[in-house]
Amino acid sequence: LQNADMNFKVAEQAEEQALMKKHLHDILSDADADQSGYLSMEEISEALEGMEEFKSRLKALDVDVSRGGLEHFVKQQLIMPGARKEDGINIDVLIDSLLSARGYATAFSILDLKSQMVGMQQQTTQTVSALEGKMTARLDAMDSNVAEIATSVASLSALVVGRVNEPRKGLDD
């Protein structure tokens, strides 16, 4: 059941990522004035000024949308292979960078981690309970064996004592 939930979650995240990627590609392609497939900082800035939705999408990805913050982010991405052409950044490289941005955790990533931790905690609790049950059963079996051995030793002791105290035939006559 957990695997099915995890597979569903992964498929859902992949679908959300694909939709976000398409949406960002549409927005950035519209901002690409010369349709070169590359965006200059001016084109990105104009896209930010005219598109509140684009700003909100970037904020949701924890990208600082102030001019300095975005310039810094874009400059970091320009070192990627195929990212740079003159003073622009490849739209696809920019989108991939935005969608895999590292830095502060997003609320979604924290929620996902928390969900995974709860699942692991439940699994650990179940495993510990199962092991406790097995150990209890083995201890009970050992207690039973010890009781049987004690009974056997007591019987054997009584037999030995009885034999020792028995008059010896032939020796005492």
C-alpha positions in Angstrom: 0.0 0.0 0.0 2.9 2.4 0.8 4.5 1.6 -2.5 1.3 2.3 -4.4 1.0 5.6 -2.5 4.6 6.5 -3.2 4.2 5.6 -6.9 1.1 7.7 -7.1 2.9 10.6 -5.4 5.9 10.3 -7.8 3.6 10.2 -10.8 1.7 13.2 -9.5 4.9 15.2 -8.9 6.1 14.3 -12.4 2.8 15.5 -13.9 3.0 18.8 -11.9 6.6 19.3 -12.9 5.7 18.7 -16.6 2.8 21.2 -16.4 5.0 23.8 -14.6 7.7 23.2 -17.3 5.2 23.7 -20.1 3.7 26.8 -18.5 7.1 28.4 -17.8 8.2 27.6 -21.4 5.1 29.3 -22.8 5.7 32.4 -20.6 9.4 32.6 -21.4 8.9 31.9 -25.1 6.4 34.9 -25.2 9.1 37.0 -23.5 11.7 36.0 -26.1 11.3 39.0 -28.3 13.6 37.8 -31.1 12.4 34.2 -30.8 16.1 33.0 -30.5 15.4 30.5 -27.8 17.6 32.6 -25.5 16.6 35.4 -23.1 18.6 38.5 -22.2 18.3 39.9 -18.7 16.2 42.7 -20.3 13.7 40.2 -21.7 13.5 38.5 -18.4 13.0 41.8 -16.5 10.3 42.8 -19.0 8.6 39.4 -18.4 8.7 40.0 -14.7 7.3 43.5 -15.0 4.4 42.5 -17.1 3.5 39.1 -15.7 2.5 38.8 -12.1 1.7 35.1 -12.7 5.3 34.6 -13.7 6.6 36.3 -10.6 4.3 34.2 -8.4 5.5 31.0 -10.1 9.1 32.0 -9.5 8.3 32.9 -5.8 6.7 29.5 -5.5 10.0 28.0 -6.6 11.8 30.1 -3.9 13.5 32.3 -6.6 14.2 35.9 -5.5 12.3 37.9 -8.1 14.0 41.2 -7.3 16.2 42.4 -10.1 19.4 41.7 -8.2 18.2 38.3 -7.0 17.1 37.1 -10.4 20.3 38.4 -12.1 22.3 36.5 -9.5 20.3 33.3 -10.2 20.6 33.7 -14.0 24.4 34.3 -13.7 24.8 31.1 -11.7 23.0 29.2 -14.4 25.1 30.7 -17.3 28.0 28.4 -16.4 25.9 25.3 -17.4 26.8 23.8 -20.8 24.6 25.1 -23.6 23.2 27.8 -21.4 24.9 30.9 -22.9 24.7 32.7 -26.2 26.1 36.2 -26.1 24.3 37.9 -23.2 21.4 35.5 -23.0 20.5 32.3 -21.3 18.8 29.3 -23.1 15.1 29.1 -22.2 15.2 25.3 -21.6 18.3 25.5 -19.4 16.7 28.4 -17.4 13.5 26.4 -16.9 15.4 23.2 -15.9 17.4 25.4 -13.4 14.3 27.0 -12.0 12.6 23.6 -11.5 15.6 22.1 -9.9 16.6 25.2 -7.9 18.6 24.4 -4.8 18.6 26.5 -1.7 16.0 27.0 0.9 13.5 24.1 1.3 10.1 24.8 -0.1 7.0 24.1 1.9 6.2 21.2 -0.4 9.6 19.6 0.0 9.3 19.9 3.8 5.9 18.3 3.7 7.2 15.5 1.5 10.1 14.9 3.9 7.7 14.9 6.9 5.4 12.4 5.1 8.4 10.1 4.4 9.6 10.4 8.0 6.1 9.5 9.3 6.0 6.5 7.0 9.4 5.4 8.2 8.4 5.9 11.8 5.3 3.8 11.3 7.3 1.1 9.5 9.9 1.1 12.3 7.2 0.9 15.0 5.7 -2.1 13.2 9.1 -3.8 12.9 9.9 -3.3 16.5 6.5 -4.6 17.6 7.0 -7.7 15.4 10.4 -8.3 16.9 9.1 -7.8 20.4 6.5 -10.4 19.7 9.0 -12.9 18.4 11.3 -12.3 21.4 8.5 -12.7 23.9 7.5 -16.0 22.2 11.1 -17.3 22.3 11.5 -16.2 26.0 8.3 -18.0 26.8 9.6 -21.1 25.0 12.9 -20.9 26.9 11.1 -20.5 30.2 9.1 -23.6 29.4 12.2 -25.5 28.5 13.9 -24.3 31.7 10.9 -25.5 33.7 11.0 -28.9 32.0 14.7 -29.2 32.7 14.3 -28.2 36.3 11.5 -30.8 36.7 13.8 -33.4 35.1 16.7 -32.5 37.3 14.5 -32.7 40.4 13.2 -36.1 39.4 16.7 -37.3 38.7 18.0 -35.9 42.0 15.2 -37.7 43.8 16.0 -40.9 42.0 19.7 -40.6 42.8 19.0 -39.8 46.5 16.6 -42.7 46.7 19.2 -45.0 45.3 21.9 -43.7 47.6 19.6 -44.3 50.6 18.5 -47.7 49.5 20.0 -50.6 51.5 22.6 -52.3 49.4 22.0 -55.9 48.8 24.9 -58.2 49.0 27.3 -55.7 50.5 25.7 -55.4 53.9 24.8 -59.1 54.4 
